[in-house]
Amino acid sequence: MQLEVVEQKTPVHTLAVQESDWALLTRAEALRLTTLFLVARRFEEKILQLDKLNLVHGPAHSSIGQEGAAAGCIAALPVDTLMNGTHRAHHQCIAKAVNALYDEDLDPSAAGLTLRMRQEIQGLMHEILGLKDGWTGGRGGSMHLRRADLGIMGTNAIVAGGIPIACGHAFAEKQRGSGKAMVTFFGDGAVHQGATHEAMNLAALYGLPMIFFLENNKYAVSMSVEQSTFETELLTRPQGHGIAAVKVDGMNPFAVWLAARWAREHIAREGRPAFILAEVYRYYHQSSSIPGSAFGYRTRDEENAWKARDPWLFLQRELPARGILDADELAAIDAAVTDAVEAAAASCVEGSGSSTRIRAELWPAAATVDRHLASDLTEFEGVRYAEAEDYAAEDMEPMTYIEAIARAMGARMAEDEDIYVFGEDVANMGGGTVGATRGLTERFAGRLVNTPITENGFCGLATGAALSGLKPVVELMYSDFFLVAGDQLLNQAGKIRHLFNGTASVPLVLRTRIPGPEGYGSQHSMDPAGVFALFPGWRIVAPSNAFDYVGLMNSALRCKDPVLVIEPQQLHKRKAPVPKDLDYYIPIGRAKRVREGDQITLLTTLTMVDECCRLVDEAGVRADVIDLRTLSQRDIDYDTIGRSVMKTGRVAIVEQTTRGASLGALIADEIQRRYFDYLDQPVKRVTGRWAPPVVSQALELAALAGEEDVRALIQDMLADSALSATPSGDAHAARA
């Protein structure tokens, strides 16, 4: 046996500064670099002072020691570069904000900072302290920072959570041909997250214009790199994904400036992402003003050795020595920055010393807590809402559910070039795995995007693309796969609008398939509505026929919120009349009564709609059967439900799904709160059993609700009120 070495195709390098490189740094560039560094350093020092006074609510992850890397990177990139970061991002955000406002002819050593720069420093200070005049009204605090007009697209408290989202921003910019790049900052702890690797693979696969910027500060809280991974050469990670990478001394802002110039040129020349690993050091513990040595995971000697390499010492030594800036100019910049930071802090507080406190009038009003959970739906003004009854027969054509999926998508993609479809196999096999994209690949080349099996990664990419103004449609092959992408879908897309106080929207459509009794087992058969309903930023629609599918998909694509569209495979072959022009909407939040009666009310959805109609007809029961159609908690049509309950006095929620995944308990609770006085019997429910459906056909059928469960429910409702199946006159009067 002979083993042969497999050569790596992707180079990785260490950057060593040469004396000739200094000729690249003009006085103007040195002024910019120094200003960005100092605004980060002085800002962070002030935040630590406020934190010591217990004025920072929540963590304040200090970046003191690391600012040179962020300043060097941002100073080398165009002012319209986009960025995001992780929980330790004050230094990146303040440097990016100032750089975005930095005119080429500005000389901070002579003129100080501009008024707008000072205002943004103050806005960020207010945000970190949780105040109403902060960048996003104080909701983001220290870890969730967004200022989109300055290119700060949103930092993230989930380690590596923002990296797939950064891919989406870069994807959008590439599709638009804007020439903008995206830089995503993260720490060494994020290197071990699956989201990071999924994002790097997607960025390399799609040739995205982005820089992965790793600030390796050596510790994830107290865990050293050596404790976290066997392979401590972190450049092997981008290399494994085919991304060219460079390692640089992050305590040398000029070296990082050179590395960022290299990355910028690489992206422009090769059309591929780049990776920078900057070796830095945070002087303090994770989120405190106490050094890490106090907790025993590193030594004071180690800390002192790194402090001797401080970036400010470097700039004060090297810039005057080379005649680029003198000591007086450096001092003048420092004074200007310090003045702006002190003024920002003074605008937040009153009192002095231990009596310093936040000015009471700056807190956001408690009454605003629920604002911006979701869109106000003004995007639907002027649209045409319609039901099947509004059309003449000659204007309709029979269409199966699966045909409606592809036809509706094609119609809207033809009108809106911002719609992109992402998913596994969506552009293959003539229409994906079940035909949901049939006929679209040829018409919309490049806008049906095959993805690897990386649900967290491509759902994050879609979230970022939506934040950047595209309208991504994500197909999850099976609904259970949302659990793999739970962070990006629920913790990110579902919270972003509220978290950033309405300054961001995520117009994302998520299509999920439920196989029903098809033998796919418990890991492919979950109804996701009950989980998504826990996140008020999500809208949930559940079309039970082809007509409703087209109308609800049109609404989902118009909505500025993330919308879950549930597609039961059991319905794929069922036909319904659909308008030939496919150009109508069904309102999110409007149920439909599909049978009318005065004895009982059945609230149902998806596959159980036809089942309930058939069984009440068969039993001769006068029932209101209501197809809910919208399942997000705040959108459920309780007006329609209430009118029926006030008429019948008896209501049940009928779902095929298992009991644990059911929404029915939430709906029953709300009905009893709103309409208790009209109820003649307790709200009843039909669901499957507690166990998820497994592959065995007998056990699968036992796990899901079926016609016998509905028959038994109808008989129980009648018996509890002593009603017969075919009474005459008023149902209430017919009771024994």
URQUIQUI-V188505 format. One record per residue. N is the residue number from 1. RES is the residue in one small letter. SS is DSSP state (a for helix, b for strand, c for the rest). OMEGA is omega as a letter, one per 30 degrees, with the letter a starting at -180 (* if undefined). NEAR is the number of other C-alpha atoms within 10 Angstrom. Layout:
N | RES | SS | OMEGA | NEAR
N | RES | SS | OMEGA | NEAR
This chain:
1 | m | c | l | 3
2 | q | c | l | 4
3 | l | c | a | 5
4 | e | c | a | 6
5 | v | c | l | 6
6 | v | c | a | 6
7 | e | c | l | 6
8 | q | c | a | 10
9 | k | c | a | 11
10 | t | c | a | 14
11 | p | c | l | 14
12 | v | b | a | 19
13 | h | b | l | 12
14 | t | b | a | 14
15 | l | c | l | 17
16 | a | c | a | 13
17 | v | c | l | 16
18 | q | c | a | 8
19 | e | a | a | 7
20 | s | a | a | 7
21 | d | a | a | 12
22 | w | a | l | 16
23 | a | a | l | 9
24 | l | a | a | 9
25 | l | c | l | 16
26 | t | c | l | 12
27 | r | a | a | 14
28 | a | a | l | 15
29 | e | a | l | 16
30 | a | a | l | 19
31 | l | a | l | 23
32 | r | a | a | 26
33 | l | a | a | 26
34 | t | a | a | 27
35 | t | a | a | 28
36 | l | a | l | 28
37 | f | a | a | 30
38 | l | a | l | 25
39 | v | a | l | 26
40 | a | a | a | 30
41 | r | a | a | 28
42 | r | a | l | 20
43 | f | a | a | 27
44 | e | a | l | 24
45 | e | a | l | 17
46 | k | a | l | 17
47 | i | a | l | 24
48 | l | a | l | 21
49 | q | a | l | 14
50 | l | a | l | 18
51 | d | a | l | 19
52 | k | a | l | 13
53 | l | c | a | 14
54 | n | c | a | 13
55 | l | c | l | 19
56 | v | c | a | 19
57 | h | c | a | 12
58 | g | c | a | 15
59 | p | c | l | 16
60 | a | c | a | 25
61 | h | c | a | 22
62 | s | c | l | 27
63 | s | c | a | 27
64 | i | c | a | 22
65 | g | c | a | 23
66 | q | c | a | 28
67 | e | a | a | 32
68 | g | a | a | 35
69 | a | a | l | 32
70 | a | a | a | 29
71 | a | a | a | 31
72 | g | a | l | 29
73 | c | a | a | 29
74 | i | a | a | 30
75 | a | a | a | 31
76 | a | a | a | 22
77 | l | c | l | 20
78 | p | c | a | 13
79 | v | c | l | 19
80 | d | c | l | 18
81 | t | c | l | 19
82 | l | b | l | 27
83 | m | b | l | 28
84 | n | b | a | 26
85 | g | b | a | 30
86 | t | c | a | 25
87 | h | c | l | 24
88 | r | c | a | 25
89 | a | c | l | 28
90 | h | a | a | 30
91 | h | a | l | 27
92 | q | a | a | 28
93 | c | a | a | 28
94 | i | a | l | 26
95 | a | a | l | 29
96 | k | a | a | 29
97 | a | a | a | 25
98 | v | a | a | 26
99 | n | a | l | 25
100 | a | a | a | 21
101 | l | c | a | 17
102 | y | c | l | 21
103 | d | c | a | 12
104 | e | c | a | 9
105 | d | c | a | 7
106 | l | c | l | 16
107 | d | c | a | 18
108 | p | a | l | 23
109 | s | a | l | 20
110 | a | a | a | 11
111 | a | a | a | 11
112 | g | c | l | 20
113 | l | c | l | 22
114 | t | c | l | 16
115 | l | a | a | 10
116 | r | a | l | 13
117 | m | a | l | 20
118 | r | a | l | 19
119 | q | a | l | 14
120 | e | a | l | 21
121 | i | a | l | 29
122 | q | a | l | 23
123 | g | a | l | 23
124 | l | a | l | 28
125 | m | a | l | 29
126 | h | a | a | 26
127 | e | a | a | 25
128 | i | a | l | 28
129 | l | c | l | 28
130 | g | c | a | 25
131 | l | b | a | 27
132 | k | c | a | 18
133 | d | c | l | 18
134 | g | c | a | 24
135 | w | c | l | 27
136 | t | c | l | 27
137 | g | c | l | 23
138 | g | c | a | 27
139 | r | c | a | 23
140 | g | c | a | 25
141 | g | c | a | 25
142 | s | c | a | 29
143 | m | c | a | 24
144 | h | c | a | 27
145 | l | c | a | 31
146 | r | c | l | 25
147 | r | b | a | 21
148 | a | a | a | 17
149 | d | a | l | 11
150 | l | a | l | 20
151 | g | c | l | 19
152 | i | b | a | 22
153 | m | b | l | 26
154 | g | b | l | 27
155 | t | b | a | 29
156 | n | c | a | 24
157 | a | c | l | 17
158 | i | c | a | 16
159 | v | c | a | 21
160 | a | c | a | 27
161 | g | a | a | 27
162 | g | a | a | 32
163 | i | a | l | 30
164 | p | a | l | 29
165 | i | a | l | 33
166 | a | a | l | 35
167 | c | a | l | 33
168 | g | a | l | 31
169 | h | a | a | 31
170 | a | a | l | 31
171 | f | a | a | 27
172 | a | a | a | 26
173 | e | a | l | 22
174 | k | a | a | 19
175 | q | a | a | 14
176 | r | a | a | 12
177 | g | c | a | 9
178 | s | c | a | 9
179 | g | c | l | 13
180 | k | c | l | 19
181 | a | c | l | 24
182 | m | b | l | 25
183 | v | b | l | 27
184 | t | b | a | 24
185 | f | b | l | 26
186 | f | b | a | 28
187 | g | b | a | 23
188 | d | a | l | 22
189 | g | a | a | 22
190 | a | a | a | 21
191 | v | a | a | 21
192 | h | a | l | 15
193 | q | c | l | 13
194 | g | a | a | 15
195 | a | a | a | 27
196 | t | a | a | 24
197 | h | a | l | 22
198 | e | a | a | 22
199 | a | a | l | 27
200 | m | a | l | 29
201 | n | a | l | 20
202 | l | a | a | 23
203 | a | a | l | 28
204 | a | a | a | 21
205 | l | a | a | 16
206 | y | a | l | 18
207 | g | c | a | 18
208 | l | c | l | 27
209 | p | c | a | 29
210 | m | b | l | 31
211 | i | b | l | 29
212 | f | b | a | 26
213 | f | b | a | 22
214 | l | b | l | 25
215 | e | b | a | 23
216 | n | b | l | 23
217 | n | c | l | 21
218 | k | c | a | 18
219 | y | b | l | 22
220 | a | b | a | 16
221 | v | c | l | 12
222 | s | c | a | 16
223 | m | b | l | 13
224 | s | b | l | 17
225 | v | a | a | 20
226 | e | a | l | 12
227 | q | a | a | 11
228 | s | a | a | 15
229 | t | c | l | 13
230 | f | c | l | 8
231 | e | c | a | 11
232 | t | c | l | 12
233 | e | c | a | 10
234 | l | c | l | 17
235 | l | a | l | 22
236 | t | a | a | 16
237 | r | a | l | 18
238 | p | a | l | 27
239 | q | a | l | 18
240 | g | a | l | 15
241 | h | c | l | 18
242 | g | c | a | 22
243 | i | c | l | 27
244 | a | b | a | 23
245 | a | b | l | 27
246 | v | b | l | 21
247 | k | b | a | 21
248 | v | b | l | 23
249 | d | b | a | 20
250 | g | c | l | 32
251 | m | c | l | 27
252 | n | c | a | 23
253 | p | a | l | 29
254 | f | a | l | 30
255 | a | a | l | 25
256 | v | a | l | 30
257 | w | a | l | 26
258 | l | a | a | 22
259 | a | a | l | 28
260 | a | a | l | 26
261 | r | a | l | 17
262 | w | a | a | 18
263 | a | a | l | 27
264 | r | a | a | 20
265 | e | a | l | 13
266 | h | a | a | 17
267 | i | a | a | 19
268 | a | a | a | 14
269 | r | a | a | 9
270 | e | a | a | 11
271 | g | c | a | 16
272 | r | c | a | 21
273 | p | c | l | 30
274 | a | b | a | 29
275 | f | b | l | 26
276 | i | b | l | 29
277 | l | b | l | 26
278 | a | b | l | 28
279 | e | b | a | 20
280 | v | c | a | 27
281 | y | c | l | 23
282 | r | c | a | 23
283 | y | c | a | 22
284 | y | c | l | 19
285 | h | c | a | 20
286 | q | c | a | 20
287 | s | c | l | 16
288 | s | c | l | 15
289 | s | c | l | 19
290 | i | c | l | 12
291 | p | c | a | 17
292 | g | a | a | 21
293 | s | a | l | 17
294 | a | a | a | 12
295 | f | a | l | 11
296 | g | c | a | 10
297 | y | c | l | 13
298 | r | c | a | 16
299 | t | c | l | 13
300 | r | a | l | 12
301 | d | a | l | 10
302 | e | a | a | 10
303 | e | a | a | 17
304 | n | a | l | 12
305 | a | a | l | 10
306 | w | a | l | 15
307 | k | a | l | 16
308 | a | c | l | 11
309 | r | c | a | 16
310 | d | c | a | 23
311 | p | a | l | 25
312 | w | a | l | 19
313 | l | a | l | 13
314 | f | a | a | 16
315 | l | a | l | 22
316 | q | a | l | 16
317 | r | a | a | 13
318 | e | a | a | 16
319 | l | a | l | 21
320 | p | a | a | 15
321 | a | a | a | 12
322 | r | c | l | 11
323 | g | c | a | 10
324 | i | c | l | 18
325 | l | c | l | 21
326 | d | c | a | 15
327 | a | a | l | 15
328 | d | a | l | 11
329 | e | a | l | 17
330 | l | a | l | 21
331 | a | a | l | 13
332 | a | a | l | 16
333 | i | a | l | 25
334 | d | a | a | 21
335 | a | a | a | 16
336 | a | a | l | 21
337 | v | a | a | 27
338 | t | a | l | 18
339 | d | a | l | 16
340 | a | a | a | 24
341 | v | a | l | 24
342 | e | a | l | 15
343 | a | a | l | 15
344 | a | a | l | 22
345 | a | a | a | 21
346 | a | a | a | 14
347 | s | c | a | 16
348 | c | c | a | 21
349 | v | b | l | 16
350 | e | b | a | 14
351 | g | c | a | 11
352 | s | c | l | 8
353 | g | a | a | 8
354 | s | a | l | 9
355 | s | a | l | 8
356 | t | c | a | 14
357 | r | b | l | 16
358 | i | b | l | 18
359 | r | c | a | 14
360 | a | a | a | 11
361 | e | a | a | 10
362 | l | a | a | 19
363 | w | b | l | 17
364 | p | c | a | 17
365 | a | c | a | 10
366 | a | a | a | 7
367 | a | a | a | 7
368 | t | a | a | 9
369 | v | c | a | 12
370 | d | c | a | 11
371 | r | c | l | 13
372 | h | c | l | 20
373 | l | c | a | 21
374 | a | c | l | 24
375 | s | c | l | 20
376 | d | c | l | 12
377 | l | c | l | 13
378 | t | a | l | 9
379 | e | a | l | 12
380 | f | a | l | 16
381 | e | c | l | 7
382 | g | c | a | 7
383 | v | c | a | 14
384 | r | c | l | 12
385 | y | b | a | 14
386 | a | c | l | 15
387 | e | c | a | 13
388 | a | a | a | 15
389 | e | a | a | 7
390 | d | a | a | 9
391 | y | c | l | 13
392 | a | c | a | 9
393 | a | a | a | 12
394 | e | a | l | 8
395 | d | a | a | 11
396 | m | b | l | 17
397 | e | b | l | 14
398 | p | b | a | 16
399 | m | b | l | 21
400 | t | b | l | 19
401 | y | a | a | 29
402 | i | a | l | 24
403 | e | a | l | 19
404 | a | a | l | 25
405 | i | a | a | 22
406 | a | a | a | 18
407 | r | a | l | 20
408 | a | a | a | 21
409 | m | a | l | 23
410 | g | a | l | 20
411 | a | a | a | 16
412 | r | a | l | 18
413 | m | a | l | 20
414 | a | a | a | 13
415 | e | a | a | 9
416 | d | c | a | 13
417 | e | c | l | 12
418 | d | c | l | 18
419 | i | b | l | 24
420 | y | b | l | 21
421 | v | b | l | 25
422 | f | b | l | 23
423 | g | b | l | 23
424 | e | c | l | 20
425 | d | c | a | 21
426 | v | c | a | 27
427 | a | c | a | 26
428 | n | c | l | 16
429 | m | c | l | 13
430 | g | c | l | 17
431 | g | c | l | 17
432 | g | c | a | 19
433 | t | c | a | 15
434 | v | c | l | 16
435 | g | c | a | 17
436 | a | c | l | 21
437 | t | c | a | 27
438 | r | c | l | 23
439 | g | c | a | 15
440 | l | a | a | 23
441 | t | a | a | 20
442 | e | a | a | 11
443 | r | a | a | 12
444 | f | c | a | 17
445 | a | c | l | 10
446 | g | c | a | 13
447 | r | c | l | 19
448 | l | b | a | 23
449 | v | b | l | 19
450 | n | b | l | 17
451 | t | c | l | 19
452 | p | c | l | 15
453 | i | c | a | 12
454 | t | c | a | 21
455 | e | a | l | 26
456 | n | a | a | 25
457 | g | a | a | 30
458 | f | a | l | 28
459 | c | a | l | 32
460 | g | a | l | 30
461 | l | a | l | 30
462 | a | a | l | 36
463 | t | a | l | 34
464 | g | a | l | 31
465 | a | a | l | 27
466 | a | a | l | 30
467 | l | a | l | 27
468 | s | c | l | 23
469 | g | c | l | 18
470 | l | c | l | 26
471 | k | b | a | 28
472 | p | b | l | 29
473 | v | b | a | 26
474 | v | b | l | 24
475 | e | b | l | 24
476 | l | b | a | 20
477 | m | c | l | 22
478 | y | c | a | 20
479 | s | a | a | 24
480 | d | a | a | 19
481 | f | a | l | 20
482 | f | a | l | 23
483 | l | a | l | 15
484 | v | c | a | 14
485 | a | c | a | 20
486 | g | a | a | 17
487 | d | a | a | 18
488 | q | a | a | 29
489 | l | a | a | 25
490 | l | a | a | 21
491 | n | a | a | 15
492 | q | a | a | 23
493 | a | a | a | 28
494 | g | c | a | 28
495 | k | c | a | 22
496 | i | a | a | 25
497 | r | a | a | 24
498 | h | a | a | 23
499 | l | a | a | 22
500 | f | c | l | 23
501 | n | c | l | 21
502 | g | c | l | 16
503 | t | c | a | 16
504 | a | c | l | 24
505 | s | c | a | 27
506 | v | c | a | 31
507 | p | c | a | 26
508 | l | c | l | 32
509 | v | b | l | 30
510 | l | b | l | 23
511 | r | b | a | 20
512 | t | b | a | 23
513 | r | b | l | 24
514 | i | b | a | 22
515 | p | c | a | 22
516 | g | c | a | 23
517 | p | c | a | 20
518 | e | c | l | 17
519 | g | c | a | 17
520 | y | c | l | 18
521 | g | c | a | 18
522 | s | c | l | 14
523 | q | c | l | 14
524 | h | c | a | 21
525 | s | c | a | 25
526 | m | c | l | 23
527 | d | c | a | 26
528 | p | c | a | 23
529 | a | a | a | 23
530 | g | a | l | 21
531 | v | a | a | 15
532 | f | a | l | 23
533 | a | c | l | 19
534 | l | c | a | 14
535 | f | c | a | 18
536 | p | c | l | 19
537 | g | c | a | 28
538 | w | c | l | 27
539 | r | b | a | 28
540 | i | b | l | 30
541 | v | b | a | 30
542 | a | c | a | 24
543 | p | c | a | 27
544 | s | c | l | 24
545 | n | c | a | 26
546 | a | a | l | 26
547 | f | a | a | 25
548 | d | a | l | 24
549 | y | a | a | 26
550 | v | a | a | 27
551 | g | a | a | 26
552 | l | a | l | 25
553 | m | a | l | 28
554 | n | a | l | 21
555 | s | a | l | 22
556 | a | a | a | 27
557 | l | a | l | 22
558 | r | a | a | 20
559 | c | c | l | 25
560 | k | c | l | 25
561 | d | c | l | 27
562 | p | c | a | 31
563 | v | b | l | 28
564 | l | b | l | 27
565 | v | b | a | 23
566 | i | b | a | 22
567 | e | b | l | 27
568 | p | b | a | 22
569 | q | a | l | 20
570 | q | a | a | 16
571 | l | a | a | 20
572 | h | c | a | 20
573 | k | c | a | 14
574 | r | c | a | 16
575 | k | b | l | 18
576 | a | b | l | 17
577 | p | b | a | 17
578 | v | b | l | 25
579 | p | b | a | 21
580 | k | c | a | 12
581 | d | c | l | 11
582 | l | c | a | 18
583 | d | c | l | 16
584 | y | c | a | 20
585 | y | b | l | 22
586 | i | c | a | 23
587 | p | c | l | 21
588 | i | c | a | 25
589 | g | c | l | 19
590 | r | c | l | 16
591 | a | c | l | 24
592 | k | b | l | 16
593 | r | b | a | 18
594 | v | b | l | 14
595 | r | b | a | 19
596 | e | c | l | 15
597 | g | c | a | 17
598 | d | c | a | 20
599 | q | c | a | 28
600 | i | b | l | 25
601 | t | b | l | 29
602 | l | b | l | 31
603 | l | b | a | 26
604 | t | b | a | 25
605 | t | c | l | 26
606 | l | c | a | 22
607 | t | c | a | 21
608 | m | a | l | 21
609 | v | a | l | 24
610 | d | a | a | 16
611 | e | a | l | 17
612 | c | a | l | 27
613 | c | a | a | 18
614 | r | a | a | 13
615 | l | a | l | 16
616 | v | a | l | 22
617 | d | a | a | 13
618 | e | a | a | 10
619 | a | a | a | 13
620 | g | c | a | 12
621 | v | c | l | 21
622 | r | c | a | 20
623 | a | b | l | 25
624 | d | b | l | 25
625 | v | b | a | 26
626 | i | b | l | 24
627 | d | b | a | 24
628 | l | c | l | 27
629 | r | c | l | 27
630 | t | b | a | 25
631 | l | c | l | 25
632 | s | c | a | 26
633 | q | a | a | 22
634 | r | a | a | 15
635 | d | a | a | 16
636 | i | c | a | 20
637 | d | c | a | 19
638 | y | a | l | 20
639 | d | a | l | 11
640 | t | a | l | 15
641 | i | a | a | 23
642 | g | a | l | 16
643 | r | a | l | 11
644 | s | a | a | 26
645 | v | a | l | 26
646 | m | a | l | 18
647 | k | a | a | 20
648 | t | a | a | 23
649 | g | c | a | 24
650 | r | c | a | 26
651 | v | b | l | 28
652 | a | b | l | 24
653 | i | b | a | 23
654 | v | b | l | 27
655 | e | c | l | 27
656 | q | c | a | 25
657 | t | c | l | 28
658 | t | c | a | 21
659 | r | c | a | 21
660 | g | c | a | 16
661 | a | c | a | 20
662 | s | c | l | 24
663 | l | c | a | 25
664 | g | a | a | 23
665 | a | a | l | 16
666 | l | a | a | 12
667 | i | a | l | 20
668 | a | a | l | 18
669 | d | a | a | 12
670 | e | a | l | 14
671 | i | a | a | 19
672 | q | a | l | 14
673 | r | a | a | 10
674 | r | a | a | 12
675 | y | a | a | 16
676 | f | a | a | 17
677 | d | a | a | 10
678 | y | a | a | 16
679 | l | c | l | 17
680 | d | c | l | 16
681 | q | c | l | 13
682 | p | c | l | 15
683 | v | c | a | 21
684 | k | b | a | 17
685 | r | b | l | 21
686 | v | b | l | 24
687 | t | c | l | 23
688 | g | c | a | 24
689 | r | c | l | 18
690 | w | c | a | 14
691 | a | c | l | 15
692 | p | c | l | 23
693 | p | c | l | 29
694 | v | c | a | 21
695 | v | c | l | 16
696 | s | c | a | 13
697 | q | a | a | 15
698 | a | a | a | 11
699 | l | a | l | 14
700 | e | a | l | 22
701 | l | a | l | 19
702 | a | a | a | 16
703 | a | a | a | 22
704 | l | c | l | 23
705 | a | c | a | 20
706 | g | c | a | 21
707 | e | a | l | 14
708 | e | a | l | 10
709 | d | a | a | 16
710 | v | a | l | 24
711 | r | a | a | 15
712 | a | a | l | 11
713 | l | a | a | 19
714 | i | a | l | 22
715 | q | a | l | 15
716 | d | a | a | 14
717 | m | a | l | 21
718 | l | a | a | 17
719 | a | a | a | 13
720 | d | a | l | 13
721 | s | c | l | 18
722 | a | c | l | 12
723 | l | c | l | 20
724 | s | c | a | 16
725 | a | c | a | 16
726 | t | c | a | 12
727 | p | c | l | 15
728 | s | c | l | 9
729 | g | c | a | 9
730 | d | c | a | 12
731 | a | c | l | 20
732 | h | c | a | 16
733 | a | c | a | 10
734 | a | c | l | 14
735 | r | c | l | 14
736 | a | c | * | 7
